[in-house]
Amino acid sequence: MTVSHSRHHRALAIPAGLAVATALAFLPNVQASAAESPSASADATSLSYVVNVKAGQAPSAAVKRAIAEAGGTIVTSYDRIGVVVVHSSNPDFAKTVRTARGVQSAGATRTAPLPSAATTDVGTPKVLSATEAAAAEAAQGQDPLEPLQWDLPAIKADKAHEKSLGSSKVTVAVIDTGVDDTHPDIAPNFDRAASVNCVSGKPDTTDGAWRPTAAESPHGTHVAGEIAAAKNGIGMTGVAPGVKVSGIKVSTTAGFFYTEAVVCGFMWAAEHGVDVTNNSYYTDPWYFNCKDDPDQKALVEAVKRASSYAEKKGAVNVAAAGNEEYDLAADEITDPVSPNDSTPSERVIDPSECYDIPTQLPGVVTTAATGAKGLKSSFSNYGKGVIDIAAPGGDSTAYQPPAAPATSGLILGTLPGGKWGYMAGTSMASPHVAGVAALIKSTHPHASPALVKALLYAEADATACTDPYDIDGDGKVDAVCEGSKNRNGFYGWGTADALDAVTK
C-alpha cells in the first residue's frame, strides 16, 4: 500500500528523519531546522561508508591499504563487530573496496554528501499550556500531570507503581535525537556515564553533547520522560520512574539517523552497562534496506552486528514499528520516500527481503501503537509474525478519545526547557514497552535479555484482533488483522502489562 509521507520517522507529531516513527497527530506549527554543521574530516563531496570485515580484530593491513587506495579515510573502527566507518569523496569507493581481500561488505550510509544537504520540516509537539496543567487535579500519591496520562492505567503502570517504581540499578538508553537531562522530571534519574553523542559515528563524550539544541527535535526528550520521568511531585510520571535513563544522540541536526551513528549508539550502550535500549526511528536514508542492493545490504549487516552485540552484552532492544499503516507481513509494500536525504523514487519492495532497521532485525522487540480505546492506532504499522507487542502510542482524539480527566488522545511527555507536551506515534509506544522491560529487569535483576523478552511477552495481556477495523467510522475496513487472540498482526503477544512486570 502507498501512504503519503512527509519527512518523518516513528513519531507522529514530530517526525523528521527521527526515530520517530512517523508523525500521526500532525500537530501544527511547522518549522525548518538548520542543516548539520560540516564535518572537519570531510570535504563537500565526501560520503560516509561502513566497511564490514571479520569481527573480533582490528582491520588487517590489507584492508586498511585497500581503503586508502580506494580514497577512503578511516573515521573509527568497531573491532568487536568488524564494522569500520570511512569517509571518501570517491564515488566508486564502495564498489572498489568490496573487491578487496578481507572485506565482507561495504556501502554508503547516505546519498547526500557530508554534511547532509537536507533540512527538515518537523511538526512541533502540542505543548501543554499553563491553563491545562493547572486544570489537572491529581489524586494523593500522583504527580500533578498524571491525571492526563491515560496511557499509564492502560498498561497498569499506576498499579505497578504501588508495588515498585523500578530499580536505580537498571538503565534504559534512549537512542534518539538527544535528551535534555536538565529537565526537572529527567534530571533525578539521568545516567551521565551511559550518555554520549554518536552523530559522527564516533563517541563524543563532551559534557552535554547528548542534549538537543534549540533547533533540534525534542523527540528524544519526550521519549525519555515517557520511560523514566521521576515520581517527584513535579510534572508527569514515567512508566518506570525509579530506573535510570541515558541519552545516546544519533540524529543529525537535520534529523537524519545514519548507520554509522546507530552502530555507535548500540556499541556505546553495549559497553556501558545499559539494560534496555529504545529505538524510535528508522535508519536513514532507506525506509527499507534491500539485501539485493550491495550498499543497503552492508547497512543491514552493520546495524545487525551492533544490535546483536548490545543484546549479547545484556541489553534488550525495543523498537517502534512505524507509522505508515504498512502491513509488514504483506507480499509487497510501496515505499515512496527512499532515499530521503536526496531524491526519493517510488519503489515496490518485499518486506521479507527489505528491512526497516533496526525494527525488523532479529532479536529486536517490534512495538505497535494503540490508542486510548485500546485499539491499534490508525497510523501504526502492523503484520502477523512481525509485531511482537503493543502499547499506548496515542491516536487522534476523534478516533480514540480518552476517559476523563484526560483530554487528549495523544501521549504526554517531557519537552526540552522544562516543558511537557503531547505527541503520538509508534515512537511513543516503544518507550512504554522499554519501561515495562526495565521493570521486569528490576524485578529479575539477573535475567538475561532472552528471559526479559520471554517474560515481556508472557505477561502481556492477550488482545484479540479488531475485526472489522474501521477506525475512522466511514464504513470501510482500514486494515486487516490476522492471527489468534494470543498472537496476531495488530497486537503481537498482547498489550504490555507493567503490573505483572513487578509482581511476577
N, C-alpha and C positions, 0 to 999 in steps of 0.2 A: 504494500500500500504506500501511497505517497502522501506525505504530510507537509504542509507549508512550514518553512523554517525561518527563524531569524538566527543570528549567531548566538548559540546558546549551548548549554550542556545539560546538567541534570537538575537545575532548579528552575522553577517556573518564573518566579518573579524576578529573577535576576539574570540569568544566564548569559554569559558571553562565551568564551570557549571555556566556561567554567566547568568544573567538575560538577557543575550544577547541572543536573541532567537536562532540563530544558525548561524554560520558564512557562509556567502554566498560568498563573494568575496574572497574566501580563499586567503588571502594575504600571501606572502612569509615570510620568517624569522620565523621559529618555534622555540620556546624556552621552556624550562621546568621551571615551577615555583616551589618555595620551599614549603615544607609541612608546615601546620599550626603548630604553637608552642603549646605545651601541655597546657591543662587547669590545673590550680593549684588545682582544686577541683575534678579532675577525675584521675583514675588510668588507666593503659594500657588496661584494659578490659571493661571500662565503655562505655555505650551508653547514648545518650540523649533521653529523652521522653517528650511528652506532656500528661498531665492528665487533662481531661476536666470534670469540675464539674459545679454545679449550678452557674450561673452568678450573680453578684451583691453583693457577700460577700466573705470573706476570706475562704479558705478551712476549713472545720469543723475539730474538734479534731479527729473525727473518720477517716476522710480522711488522715489527717497528720499521724495518727498512722498506718493506712494501708500502706501508702507509706514507712514509716520507717521499718515496719515489713517485707515488700517485698524487703528490701535492697536498698531503694531509698533515695536520699538526695535532698531536695528542693533547687533549684538554685534561682528561683524567682517565683512570682505568680501575674498574671494579674487578679485581683479580679473582675474588672468590667465586664469582659467577661468570667470569670471562667476557665482560662487556667493556669495550673501550669507546670513550666519547672522543670524537675527532671533528675538527673544523677544516674545511677545504673549500677553495674557490674553483677547483677543477670540476666542471660539470660531469665529467666521466669518472670521478673518484670512486664511487661505489662499484661501478661496472669493472673498473680496473682492479681494485683491491680484492674483489671476490675471487679472482683467479689466483691469488697468492696462496702459497702453501701455509696451512695453519689457520686460514680464515674460513670460518664455517658459514657465515652470512654477514651481509653489510647492507645498510640502507640509509637514505636521507631521512632525517626526522621531521623535515618540513619542506615546503615547496617555495617559500619566500625567503630571500636572503637574510642573513643576520645583519642587523637586528630585524625582527619581524616588521614588515612594512605595513601591517594592518593596524587599524584602530577598530574599536568595537563599540557598538551602541548597546548599552545594557539597561534593562528596566530596573529602576531602583525599588527596593522593598517598601512596603507601606509602613511608614514609621508610626509607632504608637504615640498618639498625642497625649499631652498632659491631662486633658479632659477625660480621655478614655482610660488612662491609667488611674486617675482619681476615682473613676466610677467603679473600679473593681473592688469588691468587698470580700476580702479574704477571711476564711474561717480560721479559728485558732490553730496554730501549727503550720499554716500555709504562708508562703511568701506572697507579697502583695499582688503580683500579677498572675498567680497560679489559677484563680478562677477563670481566666481567659484561655487556659491551656486544656482544651478538651482532649488533646492528644494523650495526656498523662493517664486519665482514667480509662482511655480506650485500650491501653496496654497494661492496665492495673498498676501503673507506676506509683500512683498515690497510695495504694495499699502496700506496695512493696516498701515504700519509704517508712512505713510504720515499723517495719522489721529491720531494714538495713538501708543505708544510703550508699553502700559500696565501700570498698577499701581504698585508702590513700596509697596503698602499695601497687595499685593497678593503674596503668596509664593507657589512655586512648590517644593515638596520634591522628590529628586532622590534617590529612594530605590534601591541600586545597590552595586557596588564594591568599592565605595568611591569616593569622589570628591576633586580634588586639588583646593582649594579655593584661592591659591596664584597665579593662572593663571591670567594674566592681563585682559582677557576677562570675567572672572568669579568673580574676587575679588570685583568689584564695586557693584555687585548685590547679594553677598553671605549673607545668613541669618544664622549667627552663632548660634543664640538661638534655631533654629529649626534643628540643625545638631547634629549627635551622632554616636557612634559606637555600633551596636547591635549584633555583631557577636556571642557573647556568649549566646544571648537570654536575656541579662540584659544590660540596657543602661550604656555606658561608656562615660562620658562627658568630659574626659580629653581633653585639648585643642589640636586640630589637629587629634584626634582619628578617625575622619571621612575620613581622607586622605588615598589614596592608597600608599603603599610603592613602592619602585622601582621594587620589584619583583612581584607586583600585577598588575592585569589588569587595563588598562586606560579606560575601558568601561564606568564607571560612569561619569568620567570627560568629555568624548566625549558627552554623553547624556546631561549633564548639560549645555554644550555650545550650543548644538542644541536648547535647550529651552530658555536660557536667556543670551547668550553672549551679553555683553553690546555694545550699539552703541556708541562707544567712540573713533573712529578714529584708532582703533587697530584691526588687525586680521579680524574676521568674525562677523556676526550678528545673534543673536538668533531669533527664531520665536516671542518671547515676550521679547524684550531686555530691557523693563522697569520694569519687575517684579522681585521678589526675587527668589533665588534658594537655596535650602539647600541640604546637603549630609547626607543620612542615610545609613551607611555602614552595609551591611548584609552578605557579601560574605567572606568566609574564605580565607586565603592566597592561598590555593589550588584551590579556585574558586567555592566552593560549597555554595549554598543558602539553608540552612536548615530551617525547620519550626520554631524553636524557635527564630531564628534571624528575620525571616519575620514577625512573630507575634509581636516581639518587635518593628520592624520598623513601622508597621501600628499603633501600640499603641502610639509610640512616636509622629508620625505625628498627630494623633488624639488629643493629649494633648498639642500640641504646635502650634495650630492655622494654620496648613497647609491647603491650599485651594485645591490643586491638588497633587496627588502622581503619579509618573511614575514608572512603574514596567516592566522592560525589561528583564525578566528572567522567568524560571520556578523553582518551589520549589523542590530541590533535596531530596532524590535520585531517586524519581519516576517521569518519564515524565508525566505519567497519574496515578492518585491515585484512586483506585477502591474501591467502597463502600462495596463490599463483603469481603474485607480484613480488619480485625479489626485494624491493625496498620495504614493502609492508610486511612481508614475511620476517624480515630482520627485526622490525619493530615489535612484532608479536613475541618473537623469541627473547628479545632483551627484557621486555616487561614481565614476561612469564618467568624468566630466570630470577628476576628481582623479587617478584611477589612470592614465588615458591621459597626463595631463600628466607624471606621475612617469616613465612609460616614455619619453616624448619627451625628458625631461631625462637619461635614461641608466639608469634603474632597471628591472630585471627583477622583475616582481611575481609572487610564488608564493603560492598559497592552498590551504587544506585543503578537501577535497571534502565533508566532513561525515560524521557517524557514525550515521545513521538507517537504514542499509541501503536507502536510496532508489535506485531506478533513475532517474537524472536524464535519461534519454532516453525514459522512458515517456510515454504519451499523457496520463496524469494521475497526480497524487500527492495523497494526503490529508494535509493539514497541520493538525494538531490543536493547535499551540502558539502561533499568532499571533492577536493581538498579545501578546507575552509579558510586557509591562510593565503590563498591566491585566487584562482578562478575555478569554482566548483563546476562539475558537469554531472548531469543525472546519469546514474548507473544502476543496473539491477544486480543485486548480489544474493548469494546463498548464505544465510546466517550460520549454517553449519560448517561453512568453509571460510567465511569472512567474519572476523571477530571484533566486537566492541570491547576494547581493552581499557582497564583491567576487568570490567564487569563479567565477561564471558570466559575468563581464564580458569583453568582447573583450580579447585580449592577455594575460590572466592565466593563469598555469600552474596548472592544476587537478590536485591531487595526491590519489591514493587511497592507502590504507594496506595494508601486507602484514604478516604475522606471521613468527614465527621459522622456519616451514617454507616461507616464500616465497609462500604463498597469500594471496589477498585476505583482509584481516581480517574477522572475522564481522560487524562493525558498519559497515564502510566503505561509503559511497555509491559508486555506480558508474554506468556509462552510456556506450554506444558513441558516439563523437564528442564526448563531454563531458570524460571523463578524459583528461588529457594524458600522465601519467606516474605511476608508483607508487614507493613507498619504505617502509621499515620504520616502522610506527606501533604495532606490538605487537598482541597478541591474548591471549585467555585462555590461560593455560599449559596448561589441559586440552585446548584445541583445537590449539594450535601450540607445543609445548614446545621450548625451545632446546637445542642441544647443550651438554654440559658444556664448560667450567666454569660457564657462565651458568646461572642457576637460575630466572629469571623471564622469562615471555614478554612482559612489558611493556618500556618503554623507560626506561633510566636517564638522569636529567638532574639539573641543579643546582637547588637549592631555596634560598630566602632564608635568611640566617643561617648561611651556610657549610655547608649540608647538601646531601645528594644523595638522590634518591628516584625511584620508578618511577611512570610514567603511561602511558596508552595512548590512541590516538585518531588521526584524520587530522591532528589538531593536532601530533602528533609526527612524522608522515610528511612534512608540508610543510617543516619545518626541515631535514630531511635533503636534500631537493631544493634548498632555498635554499643549503645548504652546498656542494652539488655545483656549483650555478650560480656561487657565489663562487670555487670552484676553477677553473672554466672562465674566468672573468673574470681570475683571477690569471695563468693560462697565456696568455690572449689579452687583454692589458690595453686594447687599442684596439677590441675587439669591441663592436658595438652590441648593444642588448637583443635585437634580432631575430636576430643571429648567435649570441648566447649561447643563446637558446632553441633555435635550429636545431641547435646542437651538443649541447645537453642531450638533445634527442630522438633525434638520430642516434647518439649514443654510448650511449644506454640499451640495456640487454640485453633483446632481444625476449623476451617472456614469453607463452607460449600460454595460451589460455583454460583455466580449470579446469572440466572438464566430465566428469561432473556435479559440481556444487559442493554438497557436503553436509558443511559444516564441523563440525557437531556430531555427525555419525555416526548420526543417527536414522533414516536411510533415506529422508529427504525432501530434495528439492532446495531449497536455501535461496536461491539466486539463479541467474539465467541469464546467462552471458557470451556476448556476440555479437562477431564480428569475427575477424580473422586473427591469427596469431602476432605480426605486426609492428605491429598496432594493433587493440586491442579494448576492450571496455567495462570490464574489470576493471583492466587494467594500462596502458592507453593505448599509448604508443610502447614501453613496456617498463619495467624496473626501473632506477632511476638508477644510474649507474656512475661512481664517484669516481676510479678508476684511469685510465680513458680521459680524464677531465677534466683530468688533469695530464700526460698523455703524448701526447695527440693535438691 
